[in-house]
Amino acid sequence: MGAKTAKLRRHQLDRFFRQSTAVLSMPAPKYGWVKEIREALGMTMQDLGERLGVIKQRIERIEKDEIAGKVTLQTLQDTAEALDCELVYFFVPKGEGLQKSLENQALKAAREIVKSTEHTMGLEAQDTSKQAQQHLLESVAQELLMKEDRRIWRTKRENSKSSRGHTSRR
């Protein structure tokens, strides 16, 4: 994807996420979407099993696997079809959207670049002021963004696993 296309796509997706906040912030039901929808429709496990062409115990397994985050997308797709529903699956960016995520990542990469530069300058007794460091950091980050420099994504990722159940059941 070209730079202009990627930027346009980020903008479109960010707008979509902003407009969809009510749906995206809705928590997953305690016992999963399959059971929630099945019961709301007044359907028994036996009924859903017949519609899916499986036995009642398979429906029970699907519902348990959904809660545990082990259900496959294909199983969810088939189950949604049997429930006369549509499966919607997508990633939701943390924070303020894809563009902001990219900008934050560029700042992180810039910090690593500036840090290695400052170490060299420190050895040469060329310490910089906090204000100059901040200006340099912002300047490097902007340059990385403008050039769509791949070093943006080569920084070490922090271990921040979100709760599996929350994200996998949307």
Chimera marker file (.cmm) of the C-alpha trace (Angstrom):
<marker_set name="trace">
<marker id="1" x="0.000" y="0.000" z="0.000" r="1" g="1" b="0" radius="0.5"/>
<marker id="2" x="1.431" y="3.379" z="-0.953" r="1" g="1" b="0" radius="0.5"/>
<marker id="3" x="2.080" y="6.158" z="1.553" r="1" g="1" b="0" radius="0.5"/>
<marker id="4" x="-0.873" y="8.302" z="0.471" r="1" g="1" b="0" radius="0.5"/>
<marker id="5" x="-3.209" y="5.318" z="0.386" r="1" g="1" b="0" radius="0.5"/>
<marker id="6" x="-2.098" y="4.184" z="3.861" r="1" g="1" b="0" radius="0.5"/>
<marker id="7" x="-2.628" y="7.673" z="5.268" r="1" g="1" b="0" radius="0.5"/>
<marker id="8" x="-6.094" y="7.918" z="3.700" r="1" g="1" b="0" radius="0.5"/>
<marker id="9" x="-6.994" y="4.447" z="4.983" r="1" g="1" b="0" radius="0.5"/>
<marker id="10" x="-5.835" y="5.362" z="8.529" r="1" g="1" b="0" radius="0.5"/>
<marker id="11" x="-8.011" y="8.465" z="8.387" r="1" g="1" b="0" radius="0.5"/>
<marker id="12" x="-11.042" y="6.473" z="7.177" r="1" g="1" b="0" radius="0.5"/>
<marker id="13" x="-10.597" y="3.777" z="9.828" r="1" g="1" b="0" radius="0.5"/>
<marker id="14" x="-10.089" y="6.328" z="12.614" r="1" g="1" b="0" radius="0.5"/>
<marker id="15" x="-13.330" y="8.051" z="11.562" r="1" g="1" b="0" radius="0.5"/>
<marker id="16" x="-15.123" y="4.684" z="11.577" r="1" g="1" b="0" radius="0.5"/>
<marker id="17" x="-13.827" y="3.884" z="15.075" r="1" g="1" b="0" radius="0.5"/>
<marker id="18" x="-14.872" y="7.317" z="16.402" r="1" g="1" b="0" radius="0.5"/>
<marker id="19" x="-18.383" y="6.858" z="14.990" r="1" g="1" b="0" radius="0.5"/>
<marker id="20" x="-18.659" y="3.325" z="16.384" r="1" g="1" b="0" radius="0.5"/>
<marker id="21" x="-17.670" y="4.026" z="19.992" r="1" g="1" b="0" radius="0.5"/>
<marker id="22" x="-21.001" y="2.876" z="21.456" r="1" g="1" b="0" radius="0.5"/>
<marker id="23" x="-20.754" y="-0.545" z="19.839" r="1" g="1" b="0" radius="0.5"/>
<marker id="24" x="-17.013" y="-0.879" z="20.379" r="1" g="1" b="0" radius="0.5"/>
<marker id="25" x="-17.229" y="-0.061" z="24.074" r="1" g="1" b="0" radius="0.5"/>
<marker id="26" x="-19.991" y="-2.589" z="24.707" r="1" g="1" b="0" radius="0.5"/>
<marker id="27" x="-18.601" y="-5.323" z="26.956" r="1" g="1" b="0" radius="0.5"/>
<marker id="28" x="-18.880" y="-8.947" z="25.899" r="1" g="1" b="0" radius="0.5"/>
<marker id="29" x="-21.647" y="-10.843" z="27.697" r="1" g="1" b="0" radius="0.5"/>
<marker id="30" x="-20.457" y="-12.855" z="30.693" r="1" g="1" b="0" radius="0.5"/>
<marker id="31" x="-21.380" y="-16.170" z="29.049" r="1" g="1" b="0" radius="0.5"/>
<marker id="32" x="-20.421" y="-15.147" z="25.502" r="1" g="1" b="0" radius="0.5"/>
<marker id="33" x="-22.246" y="-13.879" z="22.446" r="1" g="1" b="0" radius="0.5"/>
<marker id="34" x="-23.360" y="-17.289" z="21.195" r="1" g="1" b="0" radius="0.5"/>
<marker id="35" x="-25.283" y="-18.075" z="24.367" r="1" g="1" b="0" radius="0.5"/>
<marker id="36" x="-26.531" y="-14.478" z="24.696" r="1" g="1" b="0" radius="0.5"/>
<marker id="37" x="-28.009" y="-14.406" z="21.186" r="1" g="1" b="0" radius="0.5"/>
<marker id="38" x="-29.259" y="-18.014" z="21.328" r="1" g="1" b="0" radius="0.5"/>
<marker id="39" x="-31.154" y="-17.365" z="24.566" r="1" g="1" b="0" radius="0.5"/>
<marker id="40" x="-32.449" y="-13.970" z="23.390" r="1" g="1" b="0" radius="0.5"/>
<marker id="41" x="-33.948" y="-15.770" z="20.392" r="1" g="1" b="0" radius="0.5"/>
<marker id="42" x="-35.518" y="-18.367" z="22.679" r="1" g="1" b="0" radius="0.5"/>
<marker id="43" x="-33.438" y="-21.108" z="21.103" r="1" g="1" b="0" radius="0.5"/>
<marker id="44" x="-32.276" y="-24.177" z="23.024" r="1" g="1" b="0" radius="0.5"/>
<marker id="45" x="-28.890" y="-25.803" z="22.490" r="1" g="1" b="0" radius="0.5"/>
<marker id="46" x="-30.781" y="-28.610" z="20.765" r="1" g="1" b="0" radius="0.5"/>
<marker id="47" x="-32.443" y="-26.112" z="18.380" r="1" g="1" b="0" radius="0.5"/>
<marker id="48" x="-29.135" y="-24.451" z="17.491" r="1" g="1" b="0" radius="0.5"/>
<marker id="49" x="-27.473" y="-27.838" z="17.113" r="1" g="1" b="0" radius="0.5"/>
<marker id="50" x="-30.098" y="-28.917" z="14.597" r="1" g="1" b="0" radius="0.5"/>
<marker id="51" x="-29.644" y="-25.705" z="12.630" r="1" g="1" b="0" radius="0.5"/>
<marker id="52" x="-25.869" y="-26.242" z="12.617" r="1" g="1" b="0" radius="0.5"/>
<marker id="53" x="-26.104" y="-29.967" z="11.959" r="1" g="1" b="0" radius="0.5"/>
<marker id="54" x="-24.346" y="-30.897" z="15.208" r="1" g="1" b="0" radius="0.5"/>
<marker id="55" x="-25.344" y="-32.416" z="18.533" r="1" g="1" b="0" radius="0.5"/>
<marker id="56" x="-26.293" y="-30.418" z="21.623" r="1" g="1" b="0" radius="0.5"/>
<marker id="57" x="-22.936" y="-31.201" z="23.273" r="1" g="1" b="0" radius="0.5"/>
<marker id="58" x="-21.124" y="-29.466" z="20.397" r="1" g="1" b="0" radius="0.5"/>
<marker id="59" x="-23.116" y="-26.279" z="21.070" r="1" g="1" b="0" radius="0.5"/>
<marker id="60" x="-22.153" y="-26.525" z="24.727" r="1" g="1" b="0" radius="0.5"/>
<marker id="61" x="-18.481" y="-26.874" z="23.656" r="1" g="1" b="0" radius="0.5"/>
<marker id="62" x="-18.765" y="-23.872" z="21.289" r="1" g="1" b="0" radius="0.5"/>
<marker id="63" x="-20.168" y="-21.715" z="24.093" r="1" g="1" b="0" radius="0.5"/>
<marker id="64" x="-17.411" y="-22.797" z="26.503" r="1" g="1" b="0" radius="0.5"/>
<marker id="65" x="-14.700" y="-22.323" z="23.865" r="1" g="1" b="0" radius="0.5"/>
<marker id="66" x="-15.956" y="-18.814" z="23.128" r="1" g="1" b="0" radius="0.5"/>
<marker id="67" x="-15.628" y="-17.826" z="26.791" r="1" g="1" b="0" radius="0.5"/>
<marker id="68" x="-12.140" y="-19.393" z="26.944" r="1" g="1" b="0" radius="0.5"/>
<marker id="69" x="-11.052" y="-17.608" z="23.744" r="1" g="1" b="0" radius="0.5"/>
<marker id="70" x="-10.516" y="-20.916" z="21.919" r="1" g="1" b="0" radius="0.5"/>
<marker id="71" x="-13.337" y="-20.839" z="19.379" r="1" g="1" b="0" radius="0.5"/>
<marker id="72" x="-12.309" y="-20.523" z="15.729" r="1" g="1" b="0" radius="0.5"/>
<marker id="73" x="-13.522" y="-17.792" z="13.415" r="1" g="1" b="0" radius="0.5"/>
<marker id="74" x="-15.012" y="-20.427" z="11.116" r="1" g="1" b="0" radius="0.5"/>
<marker id="75" x="-17.032" y="-21.880" z="13.998" r="1" g="1" b="0" radius="0.5"/>
<marker id="76" x="-18.255" y="-18.401" z="14.937" r="1" g="1" b="0" radius="0.5"/>
<marker id="77" x="-19.138" y="-17.704" z="11.289" r="1" g="1" b="0" radius="0.5"/>
<marker id="78" x="-21.128" y="-20.938" z="11.001" r="1" g="1" b="0" radius="0.5"/>
<marker id="79" x="-22.839" y="-20.341" z="14.350" r="1" g="1" b="0" radius="0.5"/>
<marker id="80" x="-23.715" y="-16.755" z="13.444" r="1" g="1" b="0" radius="0.5"/>
<marker id="81" x="-25.286" y="-18.004" z="10.218" r="1" g="1" b="0" radius="0.5"/>
<marker id="82" x="-27.339" y="-20.569" z="12.173" r="1" g="1" b="0" radius="0.5"/>
<marker id="83" x="-28.472" y="-17.765" z="14.505" r="1" g="1" b="0" radius="0.5"/>
<marker id="84" x="-29.439" y="-15.636" z="11.475" r="1" g="1" b="0" radius="0.5"/>
<marker id="85" x="-26.726" y="-13.162" z="12.454" r="1" g="1" b="0" radius="0.5"/>
<marker id="86" x="-23.669" y="-11.734" z="10.814" r="1" g="1" b="0" radius="0.5"/>
<marker id="87" x="-20.240" y="-12.154" z="12.394" r="1" g="1" b="0" radius="0.5"/>
<marker id="88" x="-18.324" y="-8.881" z="12.550" r="1" g="1" b="0" radius="0.5"/>
<marker id="89" x="-14.609" y="-9.207" z="13.246" r="1" g="1" b="0" radius="0.5"/>
<marker id="90" x="-12.043" y="-6.411" z="13.357" r="1" g="1" b="0" radius="0.5"/>
<marker id="91" x="-9.282" y="-4.889" z="15.438" r="1" g="1" b="0" radius="0.5"/>
<marker id="92" x="-9.920" y="-1.791" z="17.514" r="1" g="1" b="0" radius="0.5"/>
<marker id="93" x="-6.914" y="0.458" z="18.094" r="1" g="1" b="0" radius="0.5"/>
<marker id="94" x="-6.040" y="1.289" z="21.669" r="1" g="1" b="0" radius="0.5"/>
<marker id="95" x="-6.103" y="4.962" z="22.546" r="1" g="1" b="0" radius="0.5"/>
<marker id="96" x="-7.031" y="7.646" z="20.072" r="1" g="1" b="0" radius="0.5"/>
<marker id="97" x="-6.836" y="5.786" z="16.764" r="1" g="1" b="0" radius="0.5"/>
<marker id="98" x="-4.395" y="4.504" z="14.171" r="1" g="1" b="0" radius="0.5"/>
<marker id="99" x="-2.835" y="7.869" z="13.316" r="1" g="1" b="0" radius="0.5"/>
<marker id="100" x="-2.148" y="8.628" z="16.986" r="1" g="1" b="0" radius="0.5"/>
<marker id="101" x="-0.762" y="5.113" z="17.434" r="1" g="1" b="0" radius="0.5"/>
<marker id="102" x="1.602" y="5.694" z="14.518" r="1" g="1" b="0" radius="0.5"/>
<marker id="103" x="2.675" y="9.066" z="15.953" r="1" g="1" b="0" radius="0.5"/>
<marker id="104" x="3.305" y="7.522" z="19.386" r="1" g="1" b="0" radius="0.5"/>
<marker id="105" x="5.345" y="4.741" z="17.806" r="1" g="1" b="0" radius="0.5"/>
<marker id="106" x="7.376" y="7.309" z="15.844" r="1" g="1" b="0" radius="0.5"/>
<marker id="107" x="8.123" y="9.136" z="19.117" r="1" g="1" b="0" radius="0.5"/>
<marker id="108" x="9.224" y="5.872" z="20.695" r="1" g="1" b="0" radius="0.5"/>
<marker id="109" x="11.542" y="5.146" z="17.756" r="1" g="1" b="0" radius="0.5"/>
<marker id="110" x="12.827" y="8.719" z="17.863" r="1" g="1" b="0" radius="0.5"/>
<marker id="111" x="13.624" y="8.294" z="21.579" r="1" g="1" b="0" radius="0.5"/>
<marker id="112" x="15.764" y="5.264" z="20.797" r="1" g="1" b="0" radius="0.5"/>
<marker id="113" x="17.548" y="7.089" z="17.973" r="1" g="1" b="0" radius="0.5"/>
<marker id="114" x="18.116" y="10.235" z="20.061" r="1" g="1" b="0" radius="0.5"/>
<marker id="115" x="19.209" y="8.174" z="23.067" r="1" g="1" b="0" radius="0.5"/>
<marker id="116" x="21.968" y="6.484" z="21.075" r="1" g="1" b="0" radius="0.5"/>
<marker id="117" x="23.000" y="9.856" z="19.645" r="1" g="1" b="0" radius="0.5"/>
<marker id="118" x="23.051" y="11.471" z="23.100" r="1" g="1" b="0" radius="0.5"/>
<marker id="119" x="25.270" y="8.687" z="24.393" r="1" g="1" b="0" radius="0.5"/>
<marker id="120" x="27.817" y="9.469" z="21.667" r="1" g="1" b="0" radius="0.5"/>
<marker id="121" x="27.496" y="13.220" z="22.305" r="1" g="1" b="0" radius="0.5"/>
<marker id="122" x="27.912" y="12.629" z="26.045" r="1" g="1" b="0" radius="0.5"/>
<marker id="123" x="31.158" y="10.815" z="25.389" r="1" g="1" b="0" radius="0.5"/>
<marker id="124" x="32.261" y="13.868" z="23.440" r="1" g="1" b="0" radius="0.5"/>
<marker id="125" x="31.110" y="16.165" z="26.287" r="1" g="1" b="0" radius="0.5"/>
<marker id="126" x="28.318" y="17.656" z="24.153" r="1" g="1" b="0" radius="0.5"/>
<marker id="127" x="25.383" y="17.320" z="26.552" r="1" g="1" b="0" radius="0.5"/>
<marker id="128" x="22.157" y="18.898" z="25.359" r="1" g="1" b="0" radius="0.5"/>
<marker id="129" x="19.508" y="20.746" z="27.382" r="1" g="1" b="0" radius="0.5"/>
<marker id="130" x="16.115" y="19.161" z="28.108" r="1" g="1" b="0" radius="0.5"/>
<marker id="131" x="14.436" y="21.661" z="25.790" r="1" g="1" b="0" radius="0.5"/>
<marker id="132" x="16.890" y="20.914" z="22.984" r="1" g="1" b="0" radius="0.5"/>
<marker id="133" x="16.424" y="17.177" z="23.562" r="1" g="1" b="0" radius="0.5"/>
<marker id="134" x="12.642" y="17.516" z="23.308" r="1" g="1" b="0" radius="0.5"/>
<marker id="135" x="12.917" y="19.581" z="20.130" r="1" g="1" b="0" radius="0.5"/>
<marker id="136" x="15.294" y="17.018" z="18.630" r="1" g="1" b="0" radius="0.5"/>
<marker id="137" x="12.974" y="14.180" z="19.647" r="1" g="1" b="0" radius="0.5"/>
<marker id="138" x="9.945" y="15.801" z="17.996" r="1" g="1" b="0" radius="0.5"/>
<marker id="139" x="11.972" y="16.652" z="14.904" r="1" g="1" b="0" radius="0.5"/>
<marker id="140" x="13.244" y="13.085" z="14.501" r="1" g="1" b="0" radius="0.5"/>
<marker id="141" x="9.729" y="11.690" z="15.044" r="1" g="1" b="0" radius="0.5"/>
<marker id="142" x="8.290" y="14.009" z="12.374" r="1" g="1" b="0" radius="0.5"/>
<marker id="143" x="11.021" y="13.021" z="9.947" r="1" g="1" b="0" radius="0.5"/>
<marker id="144" x="10.328" y="9.325" z="10.572" r="1" g="1" b="0" radius="0.5"/>
<marker id="145" x="6.624" y="9.920" z="9.913" r="1" g="1" b="0" radius="0.5"/>
<marker id="146" x="7.181" y="11.994" z="6.775" r="1" g="1" b="0" radius="0.5"/>
<marker id="147" x="9.515" y="9.405" z="5.270" r="1" g="1" b="0" radius="0.5"/>
<marker id="148" x="7.383" y="6.500" z="6.543" r="1" g="1" b="0" radius="0.5"/>
<marker id="149" x="10.664" y="5.150" z="7.870" r="1" g="1" b="0" radius="0.5"/>
<marker id="150" x="10.408" y="1.460" z="8.766" r="1" g="1" b="0" radius="0.5"/>
<marker id="151" x="12.474" y="2.058" z="11.923" r="1" g="1" b="0" radius="0.5"/>
<marker id="152" x="9.190" y="3.247" z="13.435" r="1" g="1" b="0" radius="0.5"/>
<marker id="153" x="8.188" y="-0.398" z="13.863" r="1" g="1" b="0" radius="0.5"/>
<marker id="154" x="11.586" y="-1.794" z="14.781" r="1" g="1" b="0" radius="0.5"/>
<marker id="155" x="11.517" y="-0.688" z="18.398" r="1" g="1" b="0" radius="0.5"/>
<marker id="156" x="11.053" y="-3.178" z="21.190" r="1" g="1" b="0" radius="0.5"/>
<marker id="157" x="7.405" y="-3.807" z="21.974" r="1" g="1" b="0" radius="0.5"/>
<marker id="158" x="6.266" y="-3.485" z="25.555" r="1" g="1" b="0" radius="0.5"/>
<marker id="159" x="4.532" y="-6.505" z="27.026" r="1" g="1" b="0" radius="0.5"/>
<marker id="160" x="1.014" y="-5.158" z="27.356" r="1" g="1" b="0" radius="0.5"/>
<marker id="161" x="-1.307" y="-8.062" z="26.694" r="1" g="1" b="0" radius="0.5"/>
<marker id="162" x="-4.910" y="-7.021" z="26.922" r="1" g="1" b="0" radius="0.5"/>
<marker id="163" x="-7.355" y="-9.407" z="28.498" r="1" g="1" b="0" radius="0.5"/>
<marker id="164" x="-7.943" y="-12.178" z="25.971" r="1" g="1" b="0" radius="0.5"/>
<marker id="165" x="-11.594" y="-12.566" z="26.767" r="1" g="1" b="0" radius="0.5"/>
<marker id="166" x="-12.421" y="-8.896" z="26.392" r="1" g="1" b="0" radius="0.5"/>
<marker id="167" x="-10.946" y="-8.506" z="22.934" r="1" g="1" b="0" radius="0.5"/>
<marker id="168" x="-11.656" y="-11.961" z="21.564" r="1" g="1" b="0" radius="0.5"/>
<marker id="169" x="-15.405" y="-11.839" z="22.241" r="1" g="1" b="0" radius="0.5"/>
<marker id="170" x="-16.315" y="-8.579" z="20.559" r="1" g="1" b="0" radius="0.5"/>
<link id1="1" id2="2" r="1" g="1" b="0" radius="0.2"/>
<link id1="2" id2="3" r="1" g="1" b="0" radius="0.2"/>
<link id1="3" id2="4" r="1" g="1" b="0" radius="0.2"/>
<link id1="4" id2="5" r="1" g="1" b="0" radius="0.2"/>
<link id1="5" id2="6" r="1" g="1" b="0" radius="0.2"/>
<link id1="6" id2="7" r="1" g="1" b="0" radius="0.2"/>
<link id1="7" id2="8" r="1" g="1" b="0" radius="0.2"/>
<link id1="8" id2="9" r="1" g="1" b="0" radius="0.2"/>
<link id1="9" id2="10" r="1" g="1" b="0" radius="0.2"/>
<link id1="10" id2="11" r="1" g="1" b="0" radius="0.2"/>
<link id1="11" id2="12" r="1" g="1" b="0" radius="0.2"/>
<link id1="12" id2="13" r="1" g="1" b="0" radius="0.2"/>
<link id1="13" id2="14" r="1" g="1" b="0" radius="0.2"/>
<link id1="14" id2="15" r="1" g="1" b="0" radius="0.2"/>
<link id1="15" id2="16" r="1" g="1" b="0" radius="0.2"/>
<link id1="16" id2="17" r="1" g="1" b="0" radius="0.2"/>
<link id1="17" id2="18" r="1" g="1" b="0" radius="0.2"/>
<link id1="18" id2="19" r="1" g="1" b="0" radius="0.2"/>
<link id1="19" id2="20" r="1" g="1" b="0" radius="0.2"/>
<link id1="20" id2="21" r="1" g="1" b="0" radius="0.2"/>
<link id1="21" id2="22" r="1" g="1" b="0" radius="0.2"/>
<link id1="22" id2="23" r="1" g="1" b="0" radius="0.2"/>
<link id1="23" id2="24" r="1" g="1" b="0" radius="0.2"/>
<link id1="24" id2="25" r="1" g="1" b="0" radius="0.2"/>
<link id1="25" id2="26" r="1" g="1" b="0" radius="0.2"/>
<link id1="26" id2="27" r="1" g="1" b="0" radius="0.2"/>
<link id1="27" id2="28" r="1" g="1" b="0" radius="0.2"/>
<link id1="28" id2="29" r="1" g="1" b="0" radius="0.2"/>
<link id1="29" id2="30" r="1" g="1" b="0" radius="0.2"/>
<link id1="30" id2="31" r="1" g="1" b="0" radius="0.2"/>
<link id1="31" id2="32" r="1" g="1" b="0" radius="0.2"/>
<link id1="32" id2="33" r="1" g="1" b="0" radius="0.2"/>
<link id1="33" id2="34" r="1" g="1" b="0" radius="0.2"/>
<link id1="34" id2="35" r="1" g="1" b="0" radius="0.2"/>
<link id1="35" id2="36" r="1" g="1" b="0" radius="0.2"/>
<link id1="36" id2="37" r="1" g="1" b="0" radius="0.2"/>
<link id1="37" id2="38" r="1" g="1" b="0" radius="0.2"/>
<link id1="38" id2="39" r="1" g="1" b="0" radius="0.2"/>
<link id1="39" id2="40" r="1" g="1" b="0" radius="0.2"/>
<link id1="40" id2="41" r="1" g="1" b="0" radius="0.2"/>
<link id1="41" id2="42" r="1" g="1" b="0" radius="0.2"/>
<link id1="42" id2="43" r="1" g="1" b="0" radius="0.2"/>
<link id1="43" id2="44" r="1" g="1" b="0" radius="0.2"/>
<link id1="44" id2="45" r="1" g="1" b="0" radius="0.2"/>
<link id1="45" id2="46" r="1" g="1" b="0" radius="0.2"/>
<link id1="46" id2="47" r="1" g="1" b="0" radius="0.2"/>
<link id1="47" id2="48" r="1" g="1" b="0" radius="0.2"/>
<link id1="48" id2="49" r="1" g="1" b="0" radius="0.2"/>
<link id1="49" id2="50" r="1" g="1" b="0" radius="0.2"/>
<link id1="50" id2="51" r="1" g="1" b="0" radius="0.2"/>
<link id1="51" id2="52" r="1" g="1" b="0" radius="0.2"/>
<link id1="52" id2="53" r="1" g="1" b="0" radius="0.2"/>
<link id1="53" id2="54" r="1" g="1" b="0" radius="0.2"/>
<link id1="54" id2="55" r="1" g="1" b="0" radius="0.2"/>
<link id1="55" id2="56" r="1" g="1" b="0" radius="0.2"/>
<link id1="56" id2="57" r="1" g="1" b="0" radius="0.2"/>
<link id1="57" id2="58" r="1" g="1" b="0" radius="0.2"/>
<link id1="58" id2="59" r="1" g="1" b="0" radius="0.2"/>
<link id1="59" id2="60" r="1" g="1" b="0" radius="0.2"/>
<link id1="60" id2="61" r="1" g="1" b="0" radius="0.2"/>
<link id1="61" id2="62" r="1" g="1" b="0" radius="0.2"/>
<link id1="62" id2="63" r="1" g="1" b="0" radius="0.2"/>
<link id1="63" id2="64" r="1" g="1" b="0" radius="0.2"/>
<link id1="64" id2="65" r="1" g="1" b="0" radius="0.2"/>
<link id1="65" id2="66" r="1" g="1" b="0" radius="0.2"/>
<link id1="66" id2="67" r="1" g="1" b="0" radius="0.2"/>
<link id1="67" id2="68" r="1" g="1" b="0" radius="0.2"/>
<link id1="68" id2="69" r="1" g="1" b="0" radius="0.2"/>
<link id1="69" id2="70" r="1" g="1" b="0" radius="0.2"/>
<link id1="70" id2="71" r="1" g="1" b="0" radius="0.2"/>
<link id1="71" id2="72" r="1" g="1" b="0" radius="0.2"/>
<link id1="72" id2="73" r="1" g="1" b="0" radius="0.2"/>
<link id1="73" id2="74" r="1" g="1" b="0" radius="0.2"/>
<link id1="74" id2="75" r="1" g="1" b="0" radius="0.2"/>
<link id1="75" id2="76" r="1" g="1" b="0" radius="0.2"/>
<link id1="76" id2="77" r="1" g="1" b="0" radius="0.2"/>
<link id1="77" id2="78" r="1" g="1" b="0" radius="0.2"/>
<link id1="78" id2="79" r="1" g="1" b="0" radius="0.2"/>
<link id1="79" id2="80" r="1" g="1" b="0" radius="0.2"/>
<link id1="80" id2="81" r="1" g="1" b="0" radius="0.2"/>
<link id1="81" id2="82" r="1" g="1" b="0" radius="0.2"/>
<link id1="82" id2="83" r="1" g="1" b="0" radius="0.2"/>
<link id1="83" id2="84" r="1" g="1" b="0" radius="0.2"/>
<link id1="84" id2="85" r="1" g="1" b="0" radius="0.2"/>
<link id1="85" id2="86" r="1" g="1" b="0" radius="0.2"/>
<link id1="86" id2="87" r="1" g="1" b="0" radius="0.2"/>
<link id1="87" id2="88" r="1" g="1" b="0" radius="0.2"/>
<link id1="88" id2="89" r="1" g="1" b="0" radius="0.2"/>
<link id1="89" id2="90" r="1" g="1" b="0" radius="0.2"/>
<link id1="90" id2="91" r="1" g="1" b="0" radius="0.2"/>
<link id1="91" id2="92" r="1" g="1" b="0" radius="0.2"/>
<link id1="92" id2="93" r="1" g="1" b="0" radius="0.2"/>
<link id1="93" id2="94" r="1" g="1" b="0" radius="0.2"/>
<link id1="94" id2="95" r="1" g="1" b="0" radius="0.2"/>
<link id1="95" id2="96" r="1" g="1" b="0" radius="0.2"/>
<link id1="96" id2="97" r="1" g="1" b="0" radius="0.2"/>
<link id1="97" id2="98" r="1" g="1" b="0" radius="0.2"/>
<link id1="98" id2="99" r="1" g="1" b="0" radius="0.2"/>
<link id1="99" id2="100" r="1" g="1" b="0" radius="0.2"/>
<link id1="100" id2="101" r="1" g="1" b="0" radius="0.2"/>
<link id1="101" id2="102" r="1" g="1" b="0" radius="0.2"/>
<link id1="102" id2="103" r="1" g="1" b="0" radius="0.2"/>
<link id1="103" id2="104" r="1" g="1" b="0" radius="0.2"/>
<link id1="104" id2="105" r="1" g="1" b="0" radius="0.2"/>
<link id1="105" id2="106" r="1" g="1" b="0" radius="0.2"/>
<link id1="106" id2="107" r="1" g="1" b="0" radius="0.2"/>
<link id1="107" id2="108" r="1" g="1" b="0" radius="0.2"/>
<link id1="108" id2="109" r="1" g="1" b="0" radius="0.2"/>
<link id1="109" id2="110" r="1" g="1" b="0" radius="0.2"/>
<link id1="110" id2="111" r="1" g="1" b="0" radius="0.2"/>
<link id1="111" id2="112" r="1" g="1" b="0" radius="0.2"/>
<link id1="112" id2="113" r="1" g="1" b="0" radius="0.2"/>
<link id1="113" id2="114" r="1" g="1" b="0" radius="0.2"/>
<link id1="114" id2="115" r="1" g="1" b="0" radius="0.2"/>
<link id1="115" id2="116" r="1" g="1" b="0" radius="0.2"/>
<link id1="116" id2="117" r="1" g="1" b="0" radius="0.2"/>
<link id1="117" id2="118" r="1" g="1" b="0" radius="0.2"/>
<link id1="118" id2="119" r="1" g="1" b="0" radius="0.2"/>
<link id1="119" id2="120" r="1" g="1" b="0" radius="0.2"/>
<link id1="120" id2="121" r="1" g="1" b="0" radius="0.2"/>
<link id1="121" id2="122" r="1" g="1" b="0" radius="0.2"/>
<link id1="122" id2="123" r="1" g="1" b="0" radius="0.2"/>
<link id1="123" id2="124" r="1" g="1" b="0" radius="0.2"/>
<link id1="124" id2="125" r="1" g="1" b="0" radius="0.2"/>
<link id1="125" id2="126" r="1" g="1" b="0" radius="0.2"/>
<link id1="126" id2="127" r="1" g="1" b="0" radius="0.2"/>
<link id1="127" id2="128" r="1" g="1" b="0" radius="0.2"/>
<link id1="128" id2="129" r="1" g="1" b="0" radius="0.2"/>
<link id1="129" id2="130" r="1" g="1" b="0" radius="0.2"/>
<link id1="130" id2="131" r="1" g="1" b="0" radius="0.2"/>
<link id1="131" id2="132" r="1" g="1" b="0" radius="0.2"/>
<link id1="132" id2="133" r="1" g="1" b="0" radius="0.2"/>
<link id1="133" id2="134" r="1" g="1" b="0" radius="0.2"/>
<link id1="134" id2="135" r="1" g="1" b="0" radius="0.2"/>
<link id1="135" id2="136" r="1" g="1" b="0" radius="0.2"/>
<link id1="136" id2="137" r="1" g="1" b="0" radius="0.2"/>
<link id1="137" id2="138" r="1" g="1" b="0" radius="0.2"/>
<link id1="138" id2="139" r="1" g="1" b="0" radius="0.2"/>
<link id1="139" id2="140" r="1" g="1" b="0" radius="0.2"/>
<link id1="140" id2="141" r="1" g="1" b="0" radius="0.2"/>
<link id1="141" id2="142" r="1" g="1" b="0" radius="0.2"/>
<link id1="142" id2="143" r="1" g="1" b="0" radius="0.2"/>
<link id1="143" id2="144" r="1" g="1" b="0" radius="0.2"/>
<link id1="144" id2="145" r="1" g="1" b="0" radius="0.2"/>
<link id1="145" id2="146" r="1" g="1" b="0" radius="0.2"/>
<link id1="146" id2="147" r="1" g="1" b="0" radius="0.2"/>
<link id1="147" id2="148" r="1" g="1" b="0" radius="0.2"/>
<link id1="148" id2="149" r="1" g="1" b="0" radius="0.2"/>
<link id1="149" id2="150" r="1" g="1" b="0" radius="0.2"/>
<link id1="150" id2="151" r="1" g="1" b="0" radius="0.2"/>
<link id1="151" id2="152" r="1" g="1" b="0" radius="0.2"/>
<link id1="152" id2="153" r="1" g="1" b="0" radius="0.2"/>
<link id1="153" id2="154" r="1" g="1" b="0" radius="0.2"/>
<link id1="154" id2="155" r="1" g="1" b="0" radius="0.2"/>
<link id1="155" id2="156" r="1" g="1" b="0" radius="0.2"/>
<link id1="156" id2="157" r="1" g="1" b="0" radius="0.2"/>
<link id1="157" id2="158" r="1" g="1" b="0" radius="0.2"/>
<link id1="158" id2="159" r="1" g="1" b="0" radius="0.2"/>
<link id1="159" id2="160" r="1" g="1" b="0" radius="0.2"/>
<link id1="160" id2="161" r="1" g="1" b="0" radius="0.2"/>
<link id1="161" id2="162" r="1" g="1" b="0" radius="0.2"/>
<link id1="162" id2="163" r="1" g="1" b="0" radius="0.2"/>
<link id1="163" id2="164" r="1" g="1" b="0" radius="0.2"/>
<link id1="164" id2="165" r="1" g="1" b="0" radius="0.2"/>
<link id1="165" id2="166" r="1" g="1" b="0" radius="0.2"/>
<link id1="166" id2="167" r="1" g="1" b="0" radius="0.2"/>
<link id1="167" id2="168" r="1" g="1" b="0" radius="0.2"/>
<link id1="168" id2="169" r="1" g="1" b="0" radius="0.2"/>
<link id1="169" id2="170" r="1" g="1" b="0" radius="0.2"/>
</marker_set>
